[in-house]
């Protein structure tokens, strides 16, 4: 078992449940998910902080996942993986500006998720 804490920021409940199941089945601890950028930012007022963030790009609320990730990275060095169905060059460029530890394209295969998570956790953000 790994025990690392993962925060999922995703506004689609079924995807959140699927991600949670995959991660918990191999020993990660998934904290209460955030459904908007605003909720994600509030999660950082609680302890413990996550060891990894899975961040959807298109979120409910007034800020998208990329802007939320940018705000988080201004204060914390936590590995971050974007989870998205958006692959336009404009979106990919915006994601690169945040320097994620990985990008998982929906729909995804479970092993792709786990490989990215392991890689991100083995090379924490600086």
C-alpha positions as CSV (number, residue, x, y, z in Angstrom):
1,X,0.0,0.0,0.0
2,X,1.2,3.5,-0.8
3,X,-0.9,5.7,1.5
4,X,-0.3,9.0,-0.4
5,X,-3.1,11.4,-0.3
6,X,-4.8,12.4,-3.6
7,X,-7.2,15.3,-4.2
8,X,-9.4,14.9,-7.2
9,X,-10.8,18.1,-8.7
10,X,-13.5,17.0,-11.1
11,X,-17.1,18.2,-11.7
12,X,-18.4,14.9,-13.2
13,X,-19.4,12.6,-10.4
14,X,-19.0,9.3,-12.4
15,X,-15.5,10.2,-13.4
16,X,-14.7,11.2,-9.8
17,X,-16.0,7.8,-8.5
18,X,-14.1,5.9,-11.2
19,X,-10.8,7.7,-10.4
20,X,-11.4,7.2,-6.7
21,X,-12.0,3.5,-7.1
22,X,-8.9,3.0,-9.2
23,X,-6.7,4.8,-6.8
24,X,-8.1,3.3,-3.6
25,X,-7.8,-0.2,-5.0
26,X,-4.0,0.2,-5.1
27,X,-3.7,1.9,-1.7
28,X,-3.9,5.7,-2.3
29,X,-6.0,7.8,0.1
30,X,-8.5,9.9,-1.8
31,X,-9.8,12.9,0.2
32,X,-13.2,14.5,-0.4
33,X,-13.2,15.6,-4.0
34,X,-13.6,19.2,-5.1
35,X,-16.1,20.0,-7.9
36,X,-15.0,23.5,-8.7
37,X,-11.8,25.6,-8.6
38,X,-13.1,27.5,-5.7
39,X,-13.7,24.2,-3.7
40,X,-10.2,23.0,-4.6
41,X,-8.6,26.2,-3.3
42,X,-10.6,25.9,0.0
43,X,-9.3,22.3,0.4
44,X,-5.9,23.8,0.9
45,X,-7.1,25.5,4.1
46,X,-7.4,22.1,5.6
47,X,-4.9,19.5,6.8
48,X,-3.4,17.3,5.6
49,X,-2.4,18.7,2.3
50,X,-2.6,16.2,-0.6
51,X,0.5,14.6,-2.0
52,X,-0.9,14.7,-5.5
53,X,-3.7,16.6,-7.4
54,X,-5.8,15.2,-10.3
55,X,-7.3,18.3,-11.9
56,X,-9.9,18.4,-14.6
57,X,-9.7,21.4,-17.0
58,X,-13.4,22.1,-17.4
59,X,-14.8,22.7,-13.9
60,X,-18.0,24.2,-12.5
61,X,-17.6,27.6,-11.0
62,X,-15.9,30.8,-12.2
63,X,-12.3,29.5,-12.6
64,X,-11.2,26.6,-14.8
65,X,-8.8,23.8,-13.8
66,X,-5.8,25.5,-15.4
67,X,-6.3,28.7,-13.5
68,X,-7.0,26.8,-10.3
69,X,-3.7,24.8,-10.8
70,X,-1.8,28.1,-11.4
71,X,-3.1,29.5,-8.1
72,X,-2.2,26.4,-6.2
73,X,1.3,26.3,-7.7
74,X,1.9,29.8,-6.5
75,X,1.8,28.6,-2.9
76,X,2.4,24.9,-2.9
77,X,4.8,22.5,-4.7
78,X,2.5,19.6,-5.1
79,X,2.6,17.2,-8.1
80,X,-0.3,17.8,-10.4
81,X,-1.9,15.8,-13.3
82,X,-4.4,17.4,-15.6
83,X,-7.3,15.1,-16.6
84,X,-9.0,16.4,-19.7
85,X,-10.9,15.7,-22.9
86,X,-9.7,19.0,-24.3
87,X,-6.7,18.6,-26.5
88,X,-6.7,21.8,-28.7
89,X,-3.3,23.4,-29.1
90,X,-4.5,26.5,-27.2
91,X,-5.5,24.3,-24.2
92,X,-2.3,22.3,-24.3
93,X,-0.3,25.5,-24.4
94,X,-2.2,26.8,-21.3
95,X,-1.5,23.5,-19.5
96,X,2.2,23.6,-20.3
97,X,2.4,27.1,-18.8
98,X,1.5,25.5,-15.4
99,X,4.1,22.7,-15.9
100,X,2.0,19.8,-14.9
101,X,3.5,16.5,-13.9
102,X,1.3,14.8,-16.5
103,X,-1.7,15.0,-18.7
104,X,-4.3,12.2,-18.8
105,X,-6.6,12.4,-21.8
106,X,-10.2,11.2,-21.4
107,X,-11.2,8.5,-22.0
108,X,-8.3,6.8,-20.3
109,X,-7.1,3.3,-19.5
110,X,-6.6,2.6,-15.7
111,X,-3.0,1.7,-16.2
112,X,-2.3,5.1,-17.9
113,X,-3.6,6.8,-14.8
114,X,-1.6,4.7,-12.4
115,X,1.6,5.1,-14.4
116,X,1.2,8.9,-14.4
117,X,0.4,8.9,-10.7
118,X,3.5,6.8,-9.8
119,X,5.7,9.0,-12.0
120,X,4.4,12.2,-10.6
121,X,4.8,11.0,-7.0
122,X,8.4,9.8,-7.6
123,X,9.4,13.2,-9.0
124,X,7.6,15.7,-6.8
125,X,7.1,19.3,-8.1
126,X,9.7,21.9,-7.1
